Amino acid sequence: GLLGRVVQLQLTDAPKLVRFAGAHQSTMALPARRGDLEDRNGHPLAVSRIGYRLFVDPQMISDPGRFAVDLAHVLNDDPARIDRLIGENANRRYVVIDKLLDEAQVKSVAGMHSKAIGMEPRNIREYPQGKLAGALIGFVGEDNSGLDGLELLLNKQVTGAAGHVTYLRDVRRRPVWVEQANYTPPRPGRGVRPSIDGG
């Protein structure tokens, strides 16, 4: 959603945005997609997609109990769990509520239009063949770096370069202006096809 807003703002006349000169500045990392691993026949062994981590800023929540109920409703989650997380971390500005949202949840959360909610893009690594050659293929860690097997051996080849965007935001935390010089797109990693036959 932010990347689409970047394009929209780039096409808007800058003079119209002068009134936002006092807006706050934010920088967001744009994760690079890790390159796919395929068997020698082109069947996917390891693939990446962008997922979203849900976090909240407790200091921007005026009624934690009501907020927890509303958020739990769109997530199909337990409001007591969310209320407890917010209460235990009331002095923090970043509290993770859900490590990975599905597409329906992303849309539902965005529809809440709450300035206390944020969704952070992150790389998700998936293995379509399940445990097939699992020890050989290996796995990645929380930072999306290879920790074992081919994921570790080919880590440099399949790891992309993260991008970033710095933008001005209004009081509702919506992006209002992005300078072209402040946008660096992520560069995806290279796909590799080892000589493995997945069958």
Secondary structure, DSSP 8 states (H G I E B T S, - for coil): -HHHHHHHHHTS-GGGGGGGTTSEEEEEEE------EE-TTS-EEEEEEEEEEEEE-GGG-S-HHHHHHHHHHHHT--HHHHHHHHHHTTT-S-EEEEEEE-HHHHHHHHTT--TTEEEEEEEEEE-TTTTTTHHHH-EE-TTS-EEEHHHHHTHHHH--B-EEEEEEE-TT--EEEEEEEEEE--B----B--S----
